[in-house]
Structures are given as C-alpha cells and as structure tokens.
Amino acid sequence: MGVGIATQSALHGHRTIVNDVDPARLASVAPKAQAVLDELIDAGRIDQQAKAAALANIETSASLDIMADAHFVIEAIPEVLELKHRLYAALTDLLRDDAILASNTSGFPPDQLSVPLRAKERFLIAHYWNPPHMIPLVEVVPGSDTTQDVIDATVALMNATGMEPVVLTKAIPGFVGNRLQFAVLREALNIVRSGAATPEVVDRVMKGSLGKRWGIVGPFEGADMGGLDTFVDIASHLMPALAKDEEVLDLLREQVRAGRVGVRSGAGFYDWDDAQAAKVKAGRRRVIQSNGQKHG
C-alpha cells in the first residue's frame, strides 16, 4: 500500500518520500513503483514521459528525520497499535506545526490512534483501497479533535492526486467500505456452505451482475430506482434467510489450516496457476483503462 500511495502521489507531480526501517523494503520501492507505472502504460493511461517524471518524484530514506519538512504524512505500517503509537510518539516532536498526519489504517478508530500525539487536531484517517492506481476511493475519517481545515486540506490533496475522497461523519469499525465488503463475504461464504453454488459461481454472479451495477449506481440509488416499496417486499422475506452468524468463517479457517491462504501460497479457493493469474491481470487492465483520462 505504501508504494502504491507514493506512486499515485508522485504521478501527480508531488515530491514523495518513502520511509521504512527495513533496507530491503526500501530497495523494493523503485521496482514496485515501476511495475505500477508499467501497468498504467500497458492500459494506455500514461506514457513513458509520465513514468519517468513520476519515478523522479519518488525518494527513499531510512531516517525518520527527513519527515521534518513534510507537509502531509501518510502512515501505512502494519496494523499493530503498539507500532503505530511508537511511530506517532516519534513524529509528534518531529513534524512541522502545520503538517497533517494521516493513517491508512483499515480498522483502528482515529481517537485510539492519536493518543500519543500532541497535535490531535491535525490527525485523521485516509483509508486508501488497494491498489490505489485502480481503486480511487479514499475514506477520510476525522477524529474528535480534527479541525475542518485539516479535513478540507486532505480532501483537496486526495482530489489533486487523482483519488475520490469521501468524508465520514463518524468513525465506526471497518468504516464503510470494509463493512460492505465483509457483509457480502459473509453471505458468499453462507451460499457456498449451503451447497447452493461453488465459489466460482458466486464470483461469476458478482462480476456479471452486482459488480457491474455498483459501478454505476450504489445500493441506495438502486433501491430508489427499483422502488422502495418493492425492496420492502423482497427484503421482508429474504433478509431473514441471510447469514447472521460467524460460523461461516469456518470455511476460511479450513483453508488456512490446510496452508491454502490464497495467492501468497499459490492456492486458496482457487489454484493460482498462470491461467488464473492471467485472467485477473486482464481484468485489472480493463479497470485501469476505464478509470480516468490519459496523463501526458
């Protein structure tokens, strides 16, 4: 995520510094950024000149001191509260007074994260979706102390870097996107558990119907268009039949116990051979082509 966010920023003309304590990770920044930019080139979104300019805007450093002059800092370290608090404690004495600190966390609420900070009013969450060059949404989640000018500046920066920010009015676990994602996953697991369909069929149904529709209208727009009275009638007999328990997680646990954790292990619900990888790559290319205009 860190490299993806940095590449998106650099592509839009911002000097971007990637900081990490691991030299191996820092060494991987350039090749990962090049891979993202090459994917954009392959999809016709940018040209070689834009790629070169973006790469020139990316720097790496193992020293946190380099952040002293940063105007906007995005934390994208592992989801371990102790690690985040340790980093924030170091940053609170280092960052300039007008700097904004944002976390890319996908779960921790802003008030829990900001405990070590003195300038809590200049902290919020900017939750990107992976990969940022394909999925433009950023969930901006202010804390109790976050000031409006910090929210406005964050939204402006997200827009300036080609993202689509939305501001939540309060923090809830999982924010909006992950709550919707896991609600769908729970029902998908329930369908497979019931024997009504295979994972492949569930995925085909999603990609061939709701996946296409939700790219045009959201669930509330769709309900309005279908008729709220109709949706009340359908929901009244369908919602009681939907999964409400966590037992469906056993399907995931079985795969994990068998060492089938997904792409990383080469297998999960699918066997990730060259053909499967090529199919996903072709889908990524179509999505990138449909997202925005060509740069440069």
C-alpha positions in Angstrom: 0.0 0.0 0.0 2.8 2.4 0.9 4.4 2.2 -2.5 1.0 2.4 -4.3 0.1 5.5 -2.4 3.5 7.1 -3.1 3.4 6.2 -6.8 -0.1 7.8 -7.1 1.2 11.0 -5.4 4.4 11.1 -7.5 2.4 10.6 -10.7 0.6 13.8 -10.0 3.7 15.9 -9.5 4.3 15.7 -5.8 7.8 15.2 -4.3 7.2 12.0 -2.3 9.4 10.4 0.2 9.0 6.7 1.3 10.4 6.0 4.7 11.0 2.5 6.1 13.3 0.9 8.7 13.9 -2.1 6.5 16.6 -1.6 3.8 15.2 -4.5 1.8 11.8 -2.8 1.6 13.3 0.5 0.6 15.2 -1.3 -2.1 11.9 -2.7 -3.4 10.3 0.7 -3.7 11.6 1.5 -7.2 10.8 -1.8 -8.9 7.3 -1.9 -7.3 6.7 1.7 -8.4 7.9 0.8 -11.9 5.5 -2.2 -12.0 2.6 0.1 -11.1 3.6 2.6 -13.8 4.2 -0.1 -16.4 0.7 -1.4 -15.7 -0.7 2.1 -16.4 1.3 2.3 -19.6 0.0 -1.0 -20.7 -3.5 0.2 -20.2 -2.9 3.4 -22.1 -3.3 5.6 -19.1 0.2 7.2 -19.1 3.2 7.4 -21.4 6.9 6.8 -20.8 7.5 10.5 -20.1 4.9 10.5 -17.3 6.5 7.3 -15.9 10.0 9.0 -15.8 8.6 12.1 -14.2 6.8 10.0 -11.5 9.9 8.0 -10.7 11.9 11.2 -10.4 9.5 12.4 -7.8 10.0 9.3 -5.5 12.7 9.3 -2.9 13.5 6.7 -0.2 15.0 7.2 3.3 15.7 5.0 6.3 15.8 8.1 8.5 12.6 9.5 10.0 14.2 12.9 10.3 13.6 13.5 6.6 9.9 13.9 7.5 10.6 17.1 9.4 9.8 19.2 6.3 6.9 17.2 5.1 3.5 18.9 4.7 1.5 15.7 4.6 2.5 12.4 6.1 0.6 9.1 5.4 1.3 6.2 7.8 0.9 2.8 6.2 2.7 0.5 8.6 1.3 -2.9 9.8 -2.0 -2.9 11.7 -0.4 -3.2 15.2 -1.4 -0.5 17.6 1.8 -0.5 19.6 3.9 0.0 16.4 1.7 2.9 15.3 1.8 4.5 18.7 5.6 4.2 18.8 5.8 5.9 15.4 3.4 8.7 16.3 5.3 9.4 19.5 8.5 9.9 17.4 6.6 12.0 14.9 4.9 14.3 17.4 8.2 16.0 18.2 9.5 15.9 14.6 6.7 17.2 12.3 6.3 20.8 11.5 3.4 22.6 13.2 1.3 22.8 10.1 1.9 19.2 8.9 -1.0 16.8 8.6 -0.6 13.2 9.7 -3.0 10.7 8.2 -3.2 6.9 8.9 -4.1 4.4 6.2 -5.5 2.0 8.8 -8.4 -0.1 7.7 -9.7 -0.7 11.3 -8.4 1.4 14.1 -10.6 4.4 15.0 -8.8 7.8 14.9 -9.2 8.7 18.6 -7.5 5.5 19.6 -4.6 6.0 17.1 -4.0 9.7 18.1 -3.3 9.1 21.8 0.5 9.8 21.6 0.1 12.9 19.5 0.1 16.5 20.9 -1.5 18.0 17.8 -4.5 15.7 17.6 -6.4 18.3 15.7 -4.1 17.7 12.7 -4.6 13.9 12.6 -7.2 11.9 10.7 -7.6 8.7 8.8 -7.2 8.5 5.0 -8.0 4.9 4.1 -6.9 4.0 0.6 -8.0 0.9 -1.2 -5.5 -1.5 -2.7 -4.2 -0.9 -5.3 -4.7 2.9 -5.4 -4.0 3.2 -9.1 -7.0 1.0 -9.8 -9.4 1.8 -6.9 -9.7 5.6 -6.4 -11.8 5.8 -3.3 -10.3 7.2 -0.1 -12.3 7.1 3.2 -11.4 10.3 5.1 -12.3 9.8 8.8 -11.8 12.7 11.2 -11.2 12.2 14.9 -13.0 14.1 17.7 -10.3 16.8 17.6 -9.7 17.1 13.9 -10.3 20.6 12.6 -12.2 21.4 9.5 -9.2 23.0 7.7 -7.4 19.7 8.1 -10.3 17.8 6.6 -10.6 20.3 3.7 -6.8 20.1 3.0 -6.9 16.3 3.0 -9.8 16.2 0.6 -8.1 18.7 -1.7 -4.9 16.7 -1.7 -6.8 13.5 -2.5 -8.5 15.2 -5.4 -5.2 16.6 -6.6 -3.7 13.2 -6.7 -6.4 11.6 -8.7 -8.3 10.0 -5.9 -12.0 10.1 -4.9 -12.3 11.1 -1.2 -15.4 10.7 0.9 -15.7 12.1 4.4 -17.4 10.0 7.1 -19.4 11.9 9.7 -18.2 9.5 12.5 -15.8 6.6 12.9 -17.3 3.1 13.0 -15.3 -0.2 12.9 -14.3 -1.0 9.4 -15.5 2.4 8.2 -18.0 2.0 5.2 -16.2 0.0 2.6 -14.9 -2.9 4.7 -18.3 -3.3 6.4 -19.9 -3.6 3.0 -17.2 -5.9 1.8 -17.4 -8.3 4.7 -21.2 -8.3 4.7 -21.0 -9.6 1.1 -18.3 -12.0 2.0 -20.3 -13.5 4.9 -23.3 -14.1 2.6 -21.0 -15.5 -0.1 -19.5 -18.0 2.4 -23.0 -18.9 3.5 -24.1 -19.7 0.0 -21.1 -21.9 -0.6 -21.6 -23.6 2.8 -25.2 -24.3 1.9 -24.2 -26.1 -1.2 -26.2 -23.8 -3.5 -23.2 -22.7 -5.5 -19.4 -23.0 -5.8 -17.0 -20.2 -5.1 -16.5 -19.9 -8.9 -20.3 -19.5 -9.5 -20.6 -16.9 -6.7 -17.7 -14.9 -8.2 -19.2 -15.1 -11.7 -22.6 -13.9 -10.4 -20.9 -10.9 -8.6 -18.7 -9.9 -11.5 -21.5 -10.3 -14.1 -24.3 -8.5 -12.2 -23.8 -6.5 -9.0 -20.2 -5.8 -9.8 -21.2 -4.0 -13.0 -24.3 -2.4 -11.5 -22.5 -1.0 -8.5 -20.0 0.7 -10.8 -23.0 2.8 -12.0 -25.3 3.1 -9.0 -24.9 2.5 -5.3 -27.3 0.4 -3.2 -29.4 3.4 -2.2 -29.7 4.7 -5.8 -30.5 1.1 -6.9 -33.2 0.8 -4.3 -34.8 4.2 -5.3 -34.7 3.1 -9.0 -36.2 -0.3 -8.2 -38.9 1.2 -6.0 -38.6 1.3 -2.2 -42.0 -0.5 -1.8 -40.7 -3.3 -3.9 -37.5 -3.5 -1.9 -39.5 -3.7 1.3 -41.5 -6.6 0.0 -38.3 -8.5 -1.1 -36.3 -7.7 2.0 -39.2 -8.8 4.3 -38.9 -12.4 3.1 -35.3 -12.5 2.0 -33.4 -10.8 4.9 -34.5 -13.4 7.5 -32.8 -16.1 5.3 -29.4 -14.2 5.1 -26.4 -15.3 7.2 -26.2 -13.5 10.6 -23.7 -15.7 12.4 -19.9 -16.1 12.3 -19.9 -19.8 11.7 -19.3 -19.2 8.0 -15.7 -18.3 9.0 -15.1 -22.0 9.4 -14.8 -22.2 5.6 -11.9 -19.7 5.7 -10.3 -21.4 8.7 -10.3 -24.7 6.9 -8.4 -23.3 4.0 -5.9 -21.6 6.3 -5.3 -24.7 8.3 -4.6 -26.5 5.1 -2.0 -23.9 4.2 -4.2 -22.6 1.4 -4.1 -18.8 2.2 -4.6 -17.6 -1.4 -2.3 -16.0 -4.0 0.6 -15.9 -1.5 0.7 -19.7 -1.1 -0.4 -20.4 -4.7 -3.9 -21.7 -3.7 -7.0 -20.8 -1.7 -10.5 -21.1 -3.0 -8.7 -21.2 -6.4 -5.5 -22.7 -7.6 -3.4 -19.7 -8.6 -1.7 -21.0 -11.7 -0.6 -18.9 -14.7 -4.1 -19.1 -16.3 -5.9 -17.8 -13.2 -3.3 -15.0 -12.8 -3.6 -14.0 -16.5 -7.4 -13.8 -16.1 -7.1 -11.4 -13.2 -4.4 -9.4 -15.0 -6.7 -8.9 -18.0 -9.5 -7.8 -15.6 -7.1 -5.3 -13.9 -6.2 -3.9 -17.3 -9.9 -3.3 -18.2 -10.5 -1.5 -14.9 -7.4 0.7 -15.3 -8.4 1.6 -18.8 -11.9 2.7 -17.6 -10.5 4.9 -14.7 -9.8 8.4 -15.9 -8.0 10.1 -18.7 -4.5 9.6 -20.1 -1.7 11.5 -18.4 0.9 13.3 -20.5 
